[in-house]
Amino acid sequence: MVVYHAAVYLERVRGHGELHAFAGGRLGVYGVVTFFVISGYLMADLVTRYASVTFLVHRLIRIYPIYWLCVVLAAVYYVALWHLSLPDAGHVPVIHHMLAREGILPDTLRLLLVPFRFPDFPLGVEWTLLYETSFYMLIFAVSLARMQRWLLPLSVSWLGVIVCATLLNPASQAGYTQPTISSLLLFQINAGFIFGIVANACMTKRVRLPSGYLGVAMLLCSELVSGRWQMLSISLSLGLIVLGLLQWESALKGTFHPWRSGVLLGNWSYALYLIHVPVILGVMKLAGSDLSPYALFSAAIGTSLVAAALVGSFDVWLYAMLKRWADRMNENHQRGLALTYVALFVLAAVWGALRATG
């Protein structure tokens, strides 16, 4: 996603569209789906380790505190960037206007990350988190019903519903970046979560497949797949690639492997996701006009990684601290926090669906 957005903002801000034209929107889709596959894999594991309420509370403190902090930092950062880039301050968001455009209540619901149709978000990437939080709610419901052992068949059934929805109404797959609760679960991009759950089942049952090679071959051929099924094909391909990497890592466990140094980057990945668009935009706005497009592109990516190391280190510390606090929390307080969130989520999501249809 960092590479994709660096190419996008290189075109939007500097007018150099060569790299964006080369990659198209495909790199962005690959990044989102990979994120969903990994999430599906991890949630399938975590839901068997924790009670339903504890699972949800852990997800809340993982997603929201650092997100809200990044929004506050971005609001201040964009004000400074606006002044520094005068007299041409175009493309710089004004977050406090964004959060009060149609009224303080509906607009600030962006910060709750519920499926509510908004034209923009403070950090420019949050539409994917609407899927993430909705997926957490589904996993929470499965855990609450004590149906963890049925997670795989339930996921396959969900995939079947998505396939049927696509067959019956192909147009329903348009607009997946602005979902409501009534449309979100039917989009093919959810297949990333589903294939992540399948990957977890394969790892748990020690099913050995040449999945990595098959996934790469399928991904290379994804352009040949009908547009109606392309997202599903990409999701399956990336699910197989992730499974292949997991199997490779498992086979080399306890020995040196080339991505061991990437563990830190993995820990910082959520911070990188949150802050990379503001950082890239800042580089594009402030870098000297004598820099070549490739130098700007490289500088945007490199600066994003440095910023992610700083914010990501704090994020890891913050989550560890909050997790210890949550685990010491009284059971009734933990349950109250989870149920309050569920109520807010459901009410806001239903209101968003009604607004979209009305």
C-alpha positions in Angstrom: 0.0 0.0 0.0 2.9 2.4 0.7 4.3 1.8 -2.8 0.8 2.3 -4.3 0.1 5.5 -2.4 3.5 6.9 -3.2 2.7 6.5 -6.9 -0.8 8.0 -6.5 0.4 11.1 -4.7 3.4 11.5 -7.0 0.8 11.9 -9.8 -1.8 13.9 -7.8 0.6 16.4 -6.3 3.6 16.5 -8.7 1.8 15.5 -11.9 4.1 12.5 -12.6 1.8 9.7 -13.5 4.2 7.2 -15.0 4.6 5.0 -11.9 0.9 5.0 -11.1 0.1 4.1 -14.7 2.5 1.2 -14.5 1.1 -0.2 -11.3 -2.5 0.9 -11.8 -4.6 0.2 -8.7 -3.5 -3.4 -8.5 -0.8 -2.8 -5.8 -3.3 -1.1 -3.5 -5.7 -4.1 -3.9 -2.8 -6.6 -3.2 -1.9 -4.7 -0.1 -5.4 -4.6 1.3 -6.2 -8.2 0.5 -2.9 -9.4 2.1 -3.8 -7.4 5.2 -7.1 -9.1 5.3 -5.6 -12.6 4.8 -3.2 -12.1 7.7 -6.0 -10.8 9.8 -8.2 -13.8 9.1 -5.3 -16.1 9.9 -4.6 -14.4 13.2 -8.2 -14.0 14.4 -8.9 -17.7 13.7 -6.0 -18.4 16.1 -6.9 -15.8 18.7 -10.6 -16.7 19.0 -9.6 -20.1 20.3 -7.3 -18.6 22.9 -9.5 -16.1 24.6 -13.0 -15.8 25.9 -15.3 -13.8 23.6 -15.4 -10.6 25.7 -11.6 -10.7 26.2 -11.1 -11.2 22.5 -13.2 -8.2 21.6 -11.6 -5.9 24.3 -8.1 -6.9 23.0 -9.2 -6.0 19.5 -10.5 -2.6 20.6 -7.4 -1.6 22.4 -5.3 -2.8 19.5 -7.2 -0.7 16.8 -8.5 2.4 18.4 -6.1 4.1 20.8 -3.2 4.4 18.3 -5.7 5.3 15.5 -7.2 8.2 17.5 -3.7 9.4 18.5 -2.6 9.3 14.8 -5.7 11.3 13.9 -4.8 14.0 16.5 -1.2 14.1 15.3 -2.3 14.3 11.6 -4.7 17.2 12.4 -1.8 19.2 13.8 0.6 18.0 11.1 -1.8 19.0 8.3 -2.2 22.5 9.8 1.6 22.9 9.8 1.9 21.4 6.3 -0.8 23.8 5.0 1.2 26.8 6.2 4.5 25.4 5.0 3.2 24.7 1.5 1.6 28.1 0.9 0.9 29.7 -1.5 -0.1 26.2 -3.0 -1.7 24.3 -0.2 -3.8 22.1 -2.4 -4.4 18.4 -1.5 -3.8 19.1 2.2 -6.8 17.9 4.2 -8.4 20.0 6.9 -9.4 17.4 9.4 -11.5 19.6 11.7 -13.6 20.7 8.8 -13.9 17.1 7.6 -15.3 16.1 11.1 -18.0 18.8 11.1 -19.1 19.0 7.5 -22.6 17.5 7.9 -22.9 17.7 11.6 -20.7 16.7 14.5 -22.5 13.5 15.2 -22.5 11.8 11.8 -19.1 13.0 10.8 -17.3 12.0 14.0 -18.6 8.5 13.5 -15.7 8.2 11.1 -13.6 7.8 14.3 -15.7 4.8 15.4 -14.7 3.0 12.2 -18.2 1.5 11.6 -19.6 0.8 8.1 -20.9 4.3 7.5 -20.6 5.8 4.0 -18.2 8.7 4.1 -16.5 10.4 1.1 -13.2 10.8 3.0 -11.3 9.9 6.2 -8.7 11.8 8.3 -5.8 9.5 7.4 -7.0 8.6 3.9 -7.0 4.8 4.3 -9.6 4.0 6.9 -12.2 2.4 4.6 -10.3 -0.9 5.0 -10.7 -0.7 8.8 -14.5 -0.7 8.3 -14.1 -4.3 7.1 -11.6 -5.1 9.8 -13.9 -4.0 12.7 -16.9 -5.7 11.1 -14.9 -8.9 10.8 -14.0 -8.6 14.5 -17.7 -8.4 15.3 -18.4 -11.5 13.3 -15.6 -13.4 15.1 -16.9 -12.1 18.4 -20.4 -13.4 17.6 -19.0 -16.8 16.7 -17.1 -16.9 20.0 -20.1 -15.7 22.0 -22.1 -18.5 20.5 -19.3 -20.9 21.3 -19.1 -22.0 17.7 -15.3 -21.7 17.3 -15.1 -25.3 16.0 -17.5 -24.3 13.2 -15.5 -21.2 12.1 -14.1 -22.9 9.0 -17.5 -24.2 7.6 -19.1 -20.9 8.6 -16.4 -19.1 6.6 -16.9 -21.3 3.6 -20.6 -20.7 3.8 -19.9 -16.9 3.8 -17.8 -17.4 0.7 -20.8 -19.2 -0.9 -23.1 -16.3 -0.1 -20.6 -13.9 -1.7 -20.4 -16.0 -4.8 -24.2 -16.2 -5.1 -24.5 -12.4 -4.6 -22.0 -11.9 -7.4 -23.9 -14.3 -9.7 -27.3 -12.8 -9.0 -26.2 -9.1 -9.0 -22.7 -8.4 -10.4 -23.2 -4.7 -10.0 -23.4 -5.2 -6.2 -19.6 -5.5 -6.3 -19.1 -1.9 -7.2 -18.4 0.7 -4.4 -16.6 -1.6 -2.0 -14.6 1.4 -0.7 -17.8 2.9 0.7 -19.7 0.0 2.3 -22.7 0.1 4.6 -23.5 -2.8 7.0 -26.1 -4.0 4.5 -23.6 -4.3 1.7 -20.2 -4.9 3.4 -20.5 -8.6 4.0 -21.3 -9.3 0.3 -18.2 -7.8 -1.2 -15.6 -10.2 -2.6 -12.8 -8.4 -0.9 -13.9 -10.2 2.3 -12.6 -13.4 0.7 -9.2 -12.3 2.1 -10.5 -12.9 5.6 -12.0 -16.2 4.6 -8.8 -17.5 2.9 -6.9 -16.4 6.0 -9.1 -18.6 8.1 -8.6 -21.5 5.6 -4.9 -21.0 5.8 -5.1 -21.2 9.6 -7.0 -24.5 9.3 -4.4 -25.9 6.9 -1.5 -24.9 9.3 -3.4 -26.3 12.3 -4.1 -29.6 10.6 -0.6 -29.6 9.0 -1.9 -29.9 5.5 1.0 -29.6 3.1 0.4 -27.9 -0.2 2.6 -26.3 -2.9 0.5 -23.3 -2.1 3.1 -20.6 -2.5 4.1 -21.5 -6.1 0.4 -22.0 -7.0 -0.5 -18.7 -5.5 2.2 -16.8 -7.4 1.1 -18.5 -10.7 -2.6 -17.6 -10.0 -1.7 -14.0 -9.2 0.3 -13.6 -12.4 -2.8 -14.9 -14.3 -5.3 -12.8 -12.4 -5.5 -10.2 -15.2 -7.0 -13.0 -17.4 -9.8 -13.6 -15.0 -13.2 -11.9 -15.7 -13.6 -8.6 -14.0 -16.6 -9.9 -12.1 -14.4 -12.5 -10.4 -11.0 -10.8 -10.3 -11.2 -9.8 -6.6 -12.0 -13.3 -5.6 -9.1 -14.6 -7.7 -6.7 -12.2 -6.2 -7.9 -13.1 -2.7 -7.4 -16.8 -3.3 -3.9 -16.2 -4.9 -2.7 -14.1 -2.0 -4.2 -16.5 0.5 -2.2 -19.3 -1.1 1.0 -17.2 -1.0 0.6 -16.3 2.6 -0.1 -20.0 3.4 3.1 -20.9 1.5 5.2 -18.4 3.4 3.7 -19.7 6.7 4.6 -23.3 5.8 8.1 -22.3 4.8 8.6 -20.4 8.1 7.3 -23.4 10.0 9.7 -25.7 8.2 12.6 -23.4 9.0 11.6 -22.7 12.6 14.6 -22.5 14.9 17.0 -21.7 12.0 17.9 -18.5 10.2 15.5 -17.4 7.6 15.6 -14.3 5.4 12.6 -12.5 6.9 13.6 -12.8 10.6 14.7 -9.2 10.4 11.2 -8.4 9.1 9.6 -9.2 12.4 10.0 -5.6 13.6 8.5 -4.3 10.4 5.6 -6.6 11.0 5.2 -5.2 14.5 5.2 -1.7 13.0 2.9 -2.6 10.1 -0.3 -1.1 11.7 1.5 2.2 12.4 2.9 2.2 8.9 -0.6 1.7 7.5 -2.0 4.6 9.6 0.7 7.2 8.9 2.0 6.5 5.5 -0.4 8.7 3.5 0.2 11.9 5.6 4.0 11.3 5.4 3.9 10.7 1.6 1.8 13.8 1.1 4.3 15.8 3.2 7.2 14.6 1.1 5.4 15.4 -2.2 4.4 18.9 -1.0 7.7 20.0 0.6 10.5 18.3 -1.4 12.5 20.4 -3.8 11.2 20.8 -7.4 14.6 19.7 -8.8 14.1 16.1 -7.5 13.3 13.5 -10.2 10.1 11.5 -9.9 12.0 8.3 -8.9 13.9 10.2 -6.2 10.6 11.6 -4.9 9.0 8.1 -5.0 12.0 6.6 -3.1 12.1 9.4 -0.6 8.3 9.0 0.2 8.7 5.3 0.8 11.9 5.7 2.9 10.4 8.5 5.0 7.3 6.4 5.6 9.4 3.5 6.9 11.4 5.8 9.2 8.2 7.4 10.6 6.7 3.9 11.0 9.7 2.8 13.1 9.1 5.7 15.5 5.3 5.5 15.7 5.4 1.7 15.6 7.7 1.4 18.5 5.3 3.5 20.6 2.3 1.5 19.3 3.8 -1.8 20.4 4.6 -0.4 23.8 1.1 1.2 24.1 -0.7 -2.0 23.1 1.3 -4.1 25.6 0.5 -1.7 28.4 -3.2 -1.5 27.6 -3.4 -5.3 27.2 -2.0 -5.7 30.7 -4.5 -3.2 32.0 -7.4 -4.9 30.2 -6.3 -8.3 31.5 -6.3 -7.0 35.1 -9.8 -5.4 34.6 -12.7 -6.7 36.6 -14.8 -9.2 34.5 -17.9 -7.0 34.8 -16.1 -3.9 33.6 -14.6 -5.8 30.7 -18.0 -7.1 29.8 -19.5 -3.6 30.1 -16.8 -2.2 27.8 -17.4 -4.8 25.2 -21.2 -4.6 25.2 -21.1 -0.8 25.1 -18.9 -1.0 22.0 -21.2 -3.6 20.4 -24.3 -1.4 21.0 -22.6 1.7 19.6 -21.3 -0.2 16.6 -24.7 -1.7 15.8 -26.7 1.5 16.2 -24.2 3.5 14.2 -24.0 0.9 11.4 -27.8 0.6 11.1 -28.1 4.4 11.1 -25.5 4.6 8.3 -27.4 2.0 6.2 -30.7 3.9 6.7 -29.0 7.2 5.7 -27.5 5.6 2.6 -30.9 4.3 1.4 -32.8 7.4 2.4 
